[in-house]
Amino acid sequence: MLAILIFSRMTFAEPTAADREVKTPEQRATLALVKHDLIQPLIAKEEGRSKFSRARMPPEERRVRILDEQPSKDAQGIAFVRFSIDARWGMGGSDDENHWRRDDITGCVYLDKNQIFVKSGDQYRPAAFLLGKNLKAAAQSTCQPVSAQVAATN
């Protein structure tokens, strides 16, 4: 019974509506990288914690939304794609929007480098930060399109 519960939590259900909205190769690559390098390690970490932990309960389900149709470029000219992870707690159905917390985790993926950054406060940090590693904030231009940086300086 325990093995069934663990296995069912680690596997992904049928593609969600957010998965079906993925159209471009960049979006597919971003979705795959976020699921493999962020969601799966998060699930494994959460399963290993004590049920008496004071940390917040892990969500019942997560869904990844890709926010950009085409990659943006930062100040160094490196392309990235933004994403958001919604989380669902409680007993509601997965289609009931009232049970979903939108933008529980936000960030971006640098596909050329296979790097994921997540937003923490006003800064972006490598995704391993969510797994308990003490990592410094990334450069100020990380996950910031050049057009947004120009507007912020004016």
Contacts in CASP RR format, 6 or more apart in sequence:
PFRMAT RR
TARGET T0000
AUTHOR 0000-0000-0000
METHOD contacts of the structure
MODEL  1
MLAILIFSRMTFAEPTAADREVKTPEQRATLALVKHDLIQPLIAKEEGRS
KFSRARMPPEERRVRILDEQPSKDAQGIAFVRFSIDARWGMGGSDDENHW
RRDDITGCVYLDKNQIFVKSGDQYRPAAFLLGKNLKAAAQSTCQPVSAQV
AATN
6 47 0 8 1.000
9 43 0 8 1.000
9 47 0 8 1.000
10 40 0 8 1.000
10 43 0 8 1.000
10 44 0 8 1.000
10 47 0 8 1.000
12 35 0 8 1.000
13 61 0 8 1.000
13 94 0 8 1.000
16 63 0 8 1.000
16 94 0 8 1.000
18 63 0 8 1.000
18 64 0 8 1.000
18 65 0 8 1.000
18 66 0 8 1.000
18 86 0 8 1.000
19 31 0 8 1.000
19 63 0 8 1.000
19 64 0 8 1.000
21 65 0 8 1.000
21 66 0 8 1.000
22 28 0 8 1.000
22 31 0 8 1.000
22 66 0 8 1.000
23 69 0 8 1.000
24 69 0 8 1.000
24 70 0 8 1.000
26 70 0 8 1.000
26 71 0 8 1.000
26 79 0 8 1.000
26 81 0 8 1.000
26 111 0 8 1.000
27 66 0 8 1.000
27 68 0 8 1.000
27 69 0 8 1.000
27 81 0 8 1.000
29 109 0 8 1.000
29 111 0 8 1.000
30 66 0 8 1.000
30 81 0 8 1.000
30 83 0 8 1.000
30 109 0 8 1.000
30 111 0 8 1.000
31 64 0 8 1.000
31 66 0 8 1.000
31 83 0 8 1.000
33 109 0 8 1.000
33 111 0 8 1.000
33 114 0 8 1.000
33 116 0 8 1.000
34 64 0 8 1.000
34 83 0 8 1.000
34 85 0 8 1.000
34 109 0 8 1.000
34 116 0 8 1.000
35 64 0 8 1.000
37 114 0 8 1.000
37 116 0 8 1.000
37 127 0 8 1.000
38 85 0 8 1.000
38 105 0 8 1.000
38 116 0 8 1.000
38 118 0 8 1.000
38 127 0 8 1.000
38 130 0 8 1.000
39 62 0 8 1.000
39 64 0 8 1.000
39 85 0 8 1.000
41 131 0 8 1.000
42 58 0 8 1.000
42 62 0 8 1.000
42 130 0 8 1.000
42 131 0 8 1.000
43 58 0 8 1.000
45 131 0 8 1.000
45 132 0 8 1.000
46 58 0 8 1.000
49 55 0 8 1.000
57 89 0 8 1.000
59 87 0 8 1.000
59 88 0 8 1.000
59 89 0 8 1.000
59 101 0 8 1.000
59 104 0 8 1.000
60 88 0 8 1.000
60 89 0 8 1.000
60 90 0 8 1.000
61 87 0 8 1.000
61 88 0 8 1.000
61 94 0 8 1.000
62 85 0 8 1.000
62 86 0 8 1.000
62 87 0 8 1.000
62 88 0 8 1.000
62 104 0 8 1.000
63 85 0 8 1.000
63 86 0 8 1.000
63 88 0 8 1.000
63 100 0 8 1.000
64 83 0 8 1.000
64 84 0 8 1.000
64 85 0 8 1.000
65 83 0 8 1.000
65 84 0 8 1.000
65 85 0 8 1.000
65 86 0 8 1.000
66 81 0 8 1.000
66 82 0 8 1.000
66 83 0 8 1.000
67 81 0 8 1.000
67 82 0 8 1.000
67 83 0 8 1.000
67 84 0 8 1.000
68 81 0 8 1.000
68 82 0 8 1.000
71 79 0 8 1.000
71 80 0 8 1.000
71 81 0 8 1.000
71 111 0 8 1.000
72 79 0 8 1.000
72 80 0 8 1.000
72 81 0 8 1.000
72 82 0 8 1.000
72 145 0 8 1.000
72 146 0 8 1.000
73 79 0 8 1.000
73 80 0 8 1.000
73 145 0 8 1.000
73 146 0 8 1.000
74 80 0 8 1.000
74 141 0 8 1.000
74 142 0 8 1.000
74 143 0 8 1.000
74 144 0 8 1.000
74 145 0 8 1.000
74 146 0 8 1.000
74 149 0 8 1.000
75 141 0 8 1.000
75 144 0 8 1.000
75 146 0 8 1.000
75 149 0 8 1.000
76 141 0 8 1.000
77 146 0 8 1.000
78 110 0 8 1.000
78 112 0 8 1.000
78 113 0 8 1.000
79 110 0 8 1.000
79 111 0 8 1.000
79 112 0 8 1.000
80 108 0 8 1.000
80 109 0 8 1.000
80 110 0 8 1.000
80 111 0 8 1.000
80 143 0 8 1.000
81 108 0 8 1.000
81 109 0 8 1.000
81 111 0 8 1.000
82 106 0 8 1.000
82 107 0 8 1.000
82 108 0 8 1.000
82 143 0 8 1.000
83 106 0 8 1.000
83 107 0 8 1.000
83 108 0 8 1.000
83 109 0 8 1.000
84 102 0 8 1.000
84 103 0 8 1.000
84 105 0 8 1.000
84 106 0 8 1.000
84 107 0 8 1.000
85 103 0 8 1.000
85 104 0 8 1.000
85 105 0 8 1.000
85 106 0 8 1.000
86 100 0 8 1.000
86 101 0 8 1.000
86 102 0 8 1.000
86 103 0 8 1.000
86 104 0 8 1.000
87 100 0 8 1.000
87 101 0 8 1.000
87 104 0 8 1.000
87 105 0 8 1.000
88 94 0 8 1.000
88 99 0 8 1.000
88 100 0 8 1.000
88 101 0 8 1.000
89 99 0 8 1.000
89 101 0 8 1.000
90 99 0 8 1.000
92 99 0 8 1.000
93 99 0 8 1.000
105 118 0 8 1.000
105 119 0 8 1.000
105 130 0 8 1.000
106 118 0 8 1.000
106 119 0 8 1.000
107 116 0 8 1.000
107 117 0 8 1.000
107 118 0 8 1.000
107 119 0 8 1.000
107 124 0 8 1.000
107 143 0 8 1.000
108 116 0 8 1.000
108 117 0 8 1.000
108 124 0 8 1.000
108 142 0 8 1.000
108 143 0 8 1.000
109 115 0 8 1.000
109 116 0 8 1.000
109 117 0 8 1.000
110 116 0 8 1.000
110 117 0 8 1.000
115 126 0 8 1.000
116 126 0 8 1.000
116 127 0 8 1.000
117 124 0 8 1.000
117 125 0 8 1.000
117 126 0 8 1.000
117 127 0 8 1.000
117 138 0 8 1.000
117 142 0 8 1.000
117 143 0 8 1.000
118 124 0 8 1.000
118 125 0 8 1.000
118 126 0 8 1.000
118 127 0 8 1.000
118 129 0 8 1.000
118 130 0 8 1.000
119 143 0 8 1.000
120 129 0 8 1.000
120 137 0 8 1.000
123 137 0 8 1.000
123 138 0 8 1.000
124 137 0 8 1.000
124 138 0 8 1.000
124 142 0 8 1.000
124 143 0 8 1.000
125 135 0 8 1.000
125 136 0 8 1.000
125 137 0 8 1.000
125 138 0 8 1.000
126 133 0 8 1.000
126 135 0 8 1.000
126 138 0 8 1.000
128 135 0 8 1.000
129 135 0 8 1.000
141 149 0 8 1.000
END
